[in-house]
Amino acid sequence: MITINRDHQAAESRQFDLIIIGAGVYGVALALVSAEAGHSCLLIDQKDFGWATSYNSLRTVHGGLRYLQKMDLPRFFESVGERRWFMQRFPGLVTPLPCLMPLYGNGMYRPAVFRLALTLNDLLSMHRNRGLDQEQRLPAGRVLKPEEVIRLFPSVNRKGLKGGALWYDGGMPSSQLVIMEMLAQACQAGASALNYTRVTGLIKENNVVRGVEAVDTESGQHYRFRADRVINAAGPWCRELAKCFDRDDPALFRYSIAWNILFNRPALSSHSLAIKPNLPDARMYFLHGWHGLIMGGTIHEPWPGVSETPMPEQESVQRYLDHLNHAVPGLKLTTKDILHIYSGLLPVKKQGGNTLTVREVIKDHGANGGPSGLYTVSGIKFTTARKVAQKTLKIIFPGDKPVQYRDMGDCSFTHPGRFAWDWQPHEHDRSRQQQIESIIQAQSVVHLDDLVLRRTTIGDNPARALRAAPVLARVFGWNTDREQREIELLRDYFQRRNSRHY
Ligand SMILES: Cc1cc2nc3c(=O)[nH]c(=O)nc-3n(C[C@H](O)[C@H](O)[C@H](O)COP(=O)(O)OP(=O)(O)OC[C@H]3O[C@@H](n4cnc5c(N)ncnc54)[C@H](O)[C@@H]3O)c2cc1C
């Protein structure tokens, strides 16, 4: 197992090529790409790795079908290439995801239109399976007859059903383990990473970047880390940091909230369903089967500014439930069915709107009158984080040669973090306990919720996680007070994100 060392002193004693602020998927991808290109880098997060927006995605690694609609071919090809990268690099964690959209013959949603779109999609993505193992390959899409749709999705609204579109994307049910796997591979390639360390200032000499000031939020100890280049990859916080280090720039991030809901109801199909209620203000929604339950999303709405736990308004949630109930006869979802709300902030074109930006922003502050050696990166999709990292590195180190894909052999995690949905700790299960102990030791686990939510899948099932919490807390060897505090923190986290909130 690869070790992620939380060693501030060691990091302070070194001169890095690069410091990356923010360990969401964008920061982690930057660490991976730069370490593999041979640059020494330090990745820093104010909380835990991947705790913020990146924890809340719908877990789809998108190909480009949606971009074909607008004939945005650059974005289409980028997405297809990145989906292939994820599927090749993280087999078992990123797998084929069959998607099904019932068609009722309204506007674009006609079998004839989709026959054409799916053919074009397959033609333009003909290299989508290059280098992939057999079980990772994505079959061609096709249009289904109404009876096939009914077989795959028995509760589909049959009135006016003309058929269905079937295509394949990538799914990453345990996206938190994908992030940890990326980070492990980055550390294997030489990156250093510190969680619970907040960057508080930029160190400059004559407007040239020399490093960052940071505080270990656990010990309160202050540090100065040295590098001549700093990348601000702080997701929704990137604009605040840019303001503090240079000046405000609204183009970096205009805020919106996006959210998914996990319902305590059996999945409606083995396929991920794309459904569009026939209502004026309804969008296309996806209903994934996740751990055998319905995970519905994604809803996008305006949001005023940066916040740690953005949560949708009660009326918005109710409207979403009404839309789903309208689209699927007999569904009858209520707020009592909500197990967990996954929500985060995403950049939109216009403040106060809900239309996502189309392209990432990579800003070279030095080239715009700010500190030389400072860069800000702000992206839109989990899927394209590695591509954006490559583009950023190309700007920072224009002389770099492209890095060949390296076989990671046996150096990656063997996914010890995967736990069955109803797993419970037993005192006698020594092997599972040893596995948990080694995760705690090797993967920079500081708090109970790091272990439960981001190093394992235990927290996917909130009720089980809370039942297991006292036994898991004991493994850390804390005193009783600390154990209680950690369990309370976890309980508080789940309570803020479930139906009791509404
Ligand atoms: C509901 C929802 C569904 C989505 N579904 C999908 C999907 O299916 N597929 C897809 O491809 N994409 C999806 N996305 C988009 C994707 O999740 C995001 O684009 C991506 O996670 C953004 O990652 P990030 O690294 O930029 O930000 P974050 O994950 O928010 O990371 C930013 C990090 O910066 C750190 N930070 C901030 N300030 C400081 C500081 N001063 N010092 C140190 N660290 C700091 C924060 O602690 C945080 O960890 C979805 C997003 C949402 C919200």
PDBQT file of the ligand as one rigid body, heavy atoms in Angstrom, charges set to zero:
ROOT
HETATM    1  C1  LIG A 601     -24.083  17.739  -7.671  1.00  0.00    +0.000 C 
HETATM    2  C2  LIG A 601     -22.928  17.626  -8.618  1.00  0.00    +0.000 A 
HETATM    3  C3  LIG A 601     -22.918  16.629  -9.577  1.00  0.00    +0.000 A 
HETATM    4  C4  LIG A 601     -21.833  16.504 -10.463  1.00  0.00    +0.000 A 
HETATM    5  N1  LIG A 601     -21.797  15.445 -11.316  1.00  0.00    +0.000 NA
HETATM    6  C5  LIG A 601     -20.701  15.273 -12.125  1.00  0.00    +0.000 A 
HETATM    7  C6  LIG A 601     -20.611  14.123 -12.938  1.00  0.00    +0.000 A 
HETATM    8  O1  LIG A 601     -21.462  13.222 -12.904  1.00  0.00    +0.000 OA
HETATM    9  N2  LIG A 601     -19.530  14.017 -13.744  1.00  0.00    +0.000 N 
HETATM   10  C7  LIG A 601     -18.547  14.974 -13.810  1.00  0.00    +0.000 A 
HETATM   11  O2  LIG A 601     -17.607  14.821 -14.596  1.00  0.00    +0.000 OA
HETATM   12  N3  LIG A 601     -18.606  16.071 -13.010  1.00  0.00    +0.000 NA
HETATM   13  C8  LIG A 601     -19.651  16.235 -12.171  1.00  0.00    +0.000 A 
HETATM   14  N4  LIG A 601     -19.707  17.317 -11.323  1.00  0.00    +0.000 N 
HETATM   15  C9  LIG A 601     -18.635  18.336 -11.388  1.00  0.00    +0.000 C 
HETATM   16  C10 LIG A 601     -17.391  17.953 -10.578  1.00  0.00    +0.000 C 
HETATM   17  O3  LIG A 601     -17.754  17.322  -9.382  1.00  0.00    +0.000 OA
HETATM   18  C11 LIG A 601     -16.560  19.212 -10.297  1.00  0.00    +0.000 C 
HETATM   19  O4  LIG A 601     -16.253  19.851 -11.507  1.00  0.00    +0.000 OA
HETATM   20  C12 LIG A 601     -15.253  18.913  -9.570  1.00  0.00    +0.000 C 
HETATM   21  O5  LIG A 601     -15.462  18.061  -8.479  1.00  0.00    +0.000 OA
HETATM   22  C13 LIG A 601     -14.596  20.211  -9.094  1.00  0.00    +0.000 C 
HETATM   23  O6  LIG A 601     -13.412  19.864  -8.428  1.00  0.00    +0.000 OA
HETATM   24  P1  LIG A 601     -12.430  20.953  -7.830  1.00  0.00    +0.000 P 
HETATM   25  O7  LIG A 601     -11.174  20.246  -7.487  1.00  0.00    +0.000 OA
HETATM   26  O8  LIG A 601     -12.338  22.123  -8.740  1.00  0.00    +0.000 OA
HETATM   27  O9  LIG A 601     -13.170  21.530  -6.528  1.00  0.00    +0.000 OA
HETATM   28  P2  LIG A 601     -13.346  20.942  -5.065  1.00  0.00    +0.000 P 
HETATM   29  O10 LIG A 601     -13.602  19.498  -5.088  1.00  0.00    +0.000 OA
HETATM   30  O11 LIG A 601     -14.349  21.805  -4.387  1.00  0.00    +0.000 OA
HETATM   31  O12 LIG A 601     -11.929  21.156  -4.387  1.00  0.00    +0.000 OA
HETATM   32  C14 LIG A 601     -11.440  22.417  -4.012  1.00  0.00    +0.000 C 
HETATM   33  C15 LIG A 601     -10.576  22.208  -2.789  1.00  0.00    +0.000 C 
HETATM   34  O13 LIG A 601      -9.856  23.425  -2.482  1.00  0.00    +0.000 OA
HETATM   35  C16 LIG A 601      -9.632  23.443  -1.089  1.00  0.00    +0.000 C 
HETATM   36  N5  LIG A 601      -9.271  24.780  -0.625  1.00  0.00    +0.000 N 
HETATM   37  C17 LIG A 601     -10.004  25.909  -0.725  1.00  0.00    +0.000 A 
HETATM   38  N6  LIG A 601      -9.342  26.950  -0.136  1.00  0.00    +0.000 NA
HETATM   39  C18 LIG A 601      -8.180  26.462   0.352  1.00  0.00    +0.000 A 
HETATM   40  C19 LIG A 601      -7.089  27.031   1.083  1.00  0.00    +0.000 A 
HETATM   41  N7  LIG A 601      -7.063  28.318   1.442  1.00  0.00    +0.000 N 
HETATM   42  N8  LIG A 601      -6.052  26.231   1.443  1.00  0.00    +0.000 NA
HETATM   43  C20 LIG A 601      -6.045  24.905   1.099  1.00  0.00    +0.000 A 
HETATM   44  N9  LIG A 601      -7.077  24.323   0.412  1.00  0.00    +0.000 NA
HETATM   45  C21 LIG A 601      -8.117  25.087   0.043  1.00  0.00    +0.000 A 
HETATM   46  C22 LIG A 601     -10.975  22.971  -0.538  1.00  0.00    +0.000 C 
HETATM   47  O14 LIG A 601     -10.846  22.516   0.788  1.00  0.00    +0.000 OA
HETATM   48  C23 LIG A 601     -11.379  21.873  -1.538  1.00  0.00    +0.000 C 
HETATM   49  O15 LIG A 601     -11.016  20.584  -1.095  1.00  0.00    +0.000 OA
HETATM   50  C24 LIG A 601     -20.763  17.441 -10.407  1.00  0.00    +0.000 A 
HETATM   51  C25 LIG A 601     -20.772  18.435  -9.425  1.00  0.00    +0.000 A 
HETATM   52  C26 LIG A 601     -21.836  18.525  -8.522  1.00  0.00    +0.000 A 
HETATM   53  C27 LIG A 601     -21.804  19.567  -7.459  1.00  0.00    +0.000 C 
ENDROOT
TORSDOF 0
